[in-house]
Each structure stands twice: as structure tokens, then as C-alpha cells.
């Protein structure tokens, strides 16, 4: 395939990339066989694709925001054991739109939002800790996590899974919130080494709960490795060869490597 022709094609488009190894693509007219495999309804000719190697919640919240601005429908959502050293998950979102313009616009909005939300994913050589809160959950978050529409929604979780349990427990003790979804290796997370929970409630309570859980989760990760770093800051703090160095203290100092609070 000629890459230049592919990128310029009106029918199939590379839209861009975002944090957390996320890629955004559009297919203007999907092949009938692929349409059948993915069980895409006949009314959708154009599809938006957002796929990543790291994270799911940042992408879900970003797409939830995008769907509020563009007429589109979530057709397929899947998580996969991925994320490399962070022992979490990757994701696949497929959304249907009436035309290629709407499909592309949705991906453009989502990619920009993912860059914002991904800053709340903190990683080290052991695993990761993430906490996200949105003041008003929309259709995508309701469909994936069962959260009440229009209410504040947050997700907190960590890998390895044991750290996630402690972080969620601390979050629930810190504020009056309700768990509306949870994921563990054998429940909702397809055997991924992570534990996370989706919580709903008053926005200030959700924020307080997530901050408490995030603090203890990052402290526990630091016991086993370097201070967790926001994935949007890793290259800046550790340099471009941080993957080759395997997050050793020679590339990331084991002190004060936290990014700015979100």
C-alpha cells in the first residue's frame, strides 16, 4: 500500500495520534464483509476508530465528550491485555456516523481530549495508577460503565490489582460516593492485572474520593519503583530512551518525579 495515497484517501483516513499510544482513523465506506464481522448496522456507512495500547478510561471520557458534539453512535467497545510494562489494558472503540465528515470530526475532538485526560495516568516500571473525573457523564460512559446520565462520574484504578483494591478502598472511605462499576482480573477486565472502580455522586465528593485513592496508590507504586510519572511527562522527565532504559534510576531519578497535579 502506498502510505501517502492512503493518508490522502477520501474513503480511509488517518486522523492523528494522541497520548497513551492512541491512534485515530476513519473509514468512509466500510467493506460489507468487515461491516458484517463487526455487526455494524446498515444505516452507518462511515466509522470512527480510536484504538490505544495504554488506557481505556481516558479514551472513554474523551469520546463521551466528542459524542456530545457530533452525531455518532458507539458500535463496539473492547479492552485487551496490553499496555506493556504498565500491566493494564489497551482499547478499541468503533463508532458509527452518517457521513465521513462527522466521523472525522468525532475523532479529531476525541484525540484532543485524550491528550488532556491521559495526563491523569501515572506510570512507573511496576504498573500504573489513574484517576479521572468528569462532571457530567454522557451516553458513552453510561453504556460502558452504567453510570447515571448527567451525574459526576469518576474512575480510579491501579495495576497490579492488589494496589488497585487498596486505592479504591481508600477512595470509598474518603467521601460519600457509590460504586456503579468495577473491574478485576476475572470481572470486566479479561484477566488484566488491574483493579478499578467507577464511582458516581456529587462532583466534589467524587473528586475528594479519587484524590485520596490516587495518593495511596502512587505511594504503594513508589515502594516498588520510581515515583509514578504522568505518561504525558515521561519523555520530558526521562528522555527519549526511557523505554530502552526500562525506567531504571539511571534515566529517571527515584526522587520527586511527580508531575503537576490535575
GITABEL-V549305 format. One record per residue. N is the residue number from 1. PHI is phi in whole degrees, -180 to 180 (none if undefined). Layout:
# GITABEL-V549305
N & PHI
N & PHI
This chain:
# GITABEL-V549305
1 & none
2 & -77
3 & -63
4 & -62
5 & -65
6 & -63
7 & -68
8 & -97
9 & -63
10 & -76
11 & -86
12 & -130
13 & -134
14 & -85
15 & -92
16 & 163
17 & -126
18 & -148
19 & -58
20 & 66
21 & 53
22 & -102
23 & -125
24 & -120
25 & -136
26 & -136
27 & -117
28 & -73
29 & -136
30 & -79
31 & -62
32 & -60
33 & -68
34 & -69
35 & -60
36 & -69
37 & -60
38 & -87
39 & 56
40 & -88
41 & -60
42 & -60
43 & -71
44 & -106
45 & -96
46 & -98
47 & -130
48 & -104
49 & -126
50 & -125
51 & -139
52 & -142
53 & -95
54 & -131
55 & 87
56 & -140
57 & -66
58 & -58
59 & -67
60 & -64
61 & -66
62 & -63
63 & -69
64 & -58
65 & -65
66 & -65
67 & -67
68 & -67
69 & -105
70 & -130
71 & -76
72 & -153
73 & -132
74 & -69
75 & -106
76 & -154
77 & -137
78 & -141
79 & -113
80 & -137
81 & -70
82 & -156
83 & 66
84 & 56
85 & -67
86 & -86
87 & 47
88 & -108
89 & -131
90 & -109
91 & -149
92 & -136
93 & -118
94 & -124
95 & -125
96 & -100
97 & -137
98 & -75
99 & -149
100 & -68
101 & -64
102 & -65
103 & -62
104 & -70
105 & -61
106 & -60
107 & -66
108 & -60
109 & -64
110 & -62
111 & -62
112 & -63
113 & -69
114 & -62
115 & -58
116 & -75
117 & -71
118 & -66
119 & -62
120 & -91
121 & -101
122 & -111
123 & -130
124 & -145
125 & -73
126 & -95
127 & -176
128 & -151
129 & -136
130 & -141
131 & -148
132 & -135
133 & -140
134 & -122
135 & -72
136 & -146
137 & -73
138 & -109
139 & -64
140 & -66
141 & -65
142 & -65
143 & -70
144 & -82
145 & -109
146 & 74
147 & -74
148 & -60
149 & -64
150 & 81
151 & -101
152 & -63
153 & -141
154 & -137
155 & -128
156 & -131
157 & -167
158 & -153
159 & -132
160 & -63
161 & -60
162 & -60
163 & -66
164 & -62
165 & -61
166 & -65
167 & -64
168 & -66
169 & -59
170 & -65
171 & -62
172 & -67
173 & -79
174 & -88
175 & -159
176 & -79
177 & -130
178 & -116
179 & -84
180 & -111
181 & -160
182 & -147
183 & -134
184 & -138
185 & -52
186 & -105
187 & -139
188 & 73
189 & -118
190 & 44
191 & 67
192 & -78
193 & -80
194 & -154
195 & -133
196 & -149
197 & -142
198 & -99
199 & -124
200 & -132
201 & 158
202 & -62
203 & -60
204 & -68
205 & -68
206 & -63
207 & -62
208 & -64
209 & -62
210 & -67
211 & -65
212 & -66
213 & -67
214 & -63
215 & -61
216 & -70
217 & -63
218 & -67
219 & -64
220 & -69
221 & -63
222 & -69
223 & -59
224 & -99
225 & -165
226 & -72
227 & -59
228 & -56
229 & -119
230 & -58
231 & -64
232 & -80
233 & -114
234 & -60
235 & -61
236 & -65
237 & -85
238 & -99
239 & 90
240 & -68
241 & -100
242 & -63
243 & -68
244 & -63
245 & -80
246 & 59
247 & 60
248 & -72
249 & -59
250 & -69
251 & -109
252 & -132
253 & -60
254 & -86
255 & -147
256 & 52
257 & -104
258 & -77
259 & -89
260 & -61
261 & -69
262 & -100
